[in-house]
């Protein structure tokens, strides 16, 4: 995603977005975002494993707990370590308007500590979005059980939760994909979610979407989804809009239940026609509930040349305890 890297000293200007990677999976996701130059955000890594933190390129690191030896795949240990490090967590996320918490659910640190960090952020009034993965089936039943319990706890403490089903990646990528490629693709999905929303806030456009717009949509409680697609040619707006909504990883998701929909259309300056914006929005509106709070913005990125990029974030898709017949959203 072509987003300019914003220098660290600029973090205090405008909307401050922070991303905290929790545990091994979250740390790997943050490293991937740094390597692929997701800009306009400050990166933090939090882990019970001091050795992993020593290799991190994040702007800030937090050692959770005193031992530095990891959580031994036990979520209770991760939870206790985070609870004992609340002051450090608070100091690291201070000043953020929006916090992304990314983690691989199922292990010890991510599963146990992510909900604690979310609770602290919630107490501080920070708009908090969880972007997490569920394990591959081959990782075992205990890990999946841990993940489900951690997800329930996390959902209760974040404003919106985007869940990436690693197992669905295998359906999309095929059985011949290597383990490294599968995990890399999962990191790409996490990167696109964070980078797409950061771009919506940070990249100036003709029709600007500000942080309060994002807060309106992302503040709709429950599960969320995010899709992005690029297309070129005479029908590029419709194709990109349809592909953003019908991303293979979001297969089977019914947008009609969404309470909030945020759309960003990005193109080279001077190339976006009003008719294209209208067509893209009409395409997306056809999938969404007529009652949904829809916010639309445009931004410029000359690197796209003759292409158009459509990013869609849908929120409020389900929530525990609410009377909904639709299953929880997972991507």
C-alpha positions, 0 to 999 in steps of 0.5 A: 500500500503506497502510504508515505512514511511519517517521521516519528517527530510528526506523531503528535500532529493531528490524529495519533494512531498507535499499533501494539503487537502483543505476543509472538504473532502480534510482534511478527505482524508489526515487523511486517507492517514496519518492513512494508512501510505502513505510515502514519502510525507509531508501533509498539511491541508488548511481549513476555519474551524479552529475547523477541523484544530485543529483535523488534524494530518497533518504536517502543517495546514493553516487557510484560511481567518480570521474568522475560521468559514467555508465557509457556502457551498459557493465557493465564500467565499472559493475563497476569503479566499484562496486569502487572505491567499496566503502568507501562502499557498506559505510558506507551499508549498515552496520547493515542486517539486510536489504538490497533491491537494485533495478536495471534489468538491461541498462545499465551501472551497474545490471548491473555494480554491483548484483552488487558491492554484493550481494557486499559485503552478503553478506560483511557477513552481511546478508540480501540480496534482489535485485528487478530488471527485465529489459529490454523486447524493443524495447530490443535484443539487446545490452541483453538479453545484458548483462542475462542476464550480470548476472542470473547474476552477481547470483544468485550473490551474493544470498540470493533474486532476484526478476526482473520481465520487462518484456516480460511487462508488455506482455502484461498491459497490452496494446499500447496502453499508453504507454511511461511507463505500462509503466515505471511499472507495472514500478516498481509491481511492484518497490514491491509486492515491497519494500513487501510484505516490509517490511510483513510485518516491520514491521507488528505483528499478532495472529500476528506474523512476525519478522525471523528468520522472514523470514530463514528463508524468504528465505535459501532460495537461488535465485529468488523470487516475490512476489504480493499481492492485495486482495479484499472480500465473503463469499469475500474470503479465498479470492479474495485468496489465489488472486489473490496466487498467480496474479498475471498477471505470475507466469503459468506459475510452479509454486509446487510447487518452492518451498522456503519460503513466507511469507504475510501476511494483513492486514485491519482490526482485529476483522474477520479471522475464524479461518476466513478465515485457515484458508481463505487458507492452505489455498488457498495450501498447495494450490499449494505443496510439502508439504515447503515451510517455510511461515510465516504471519502476520496484521497489522492495517490499518484502512484496508482497511475490509471488504477483506483483503490477502494477500501471498505470498513464495515462495523457493528456486524454482531455483538455478544448478548445481542439478539442476532441470528447472523453468526459472528463475523470472521474473515 
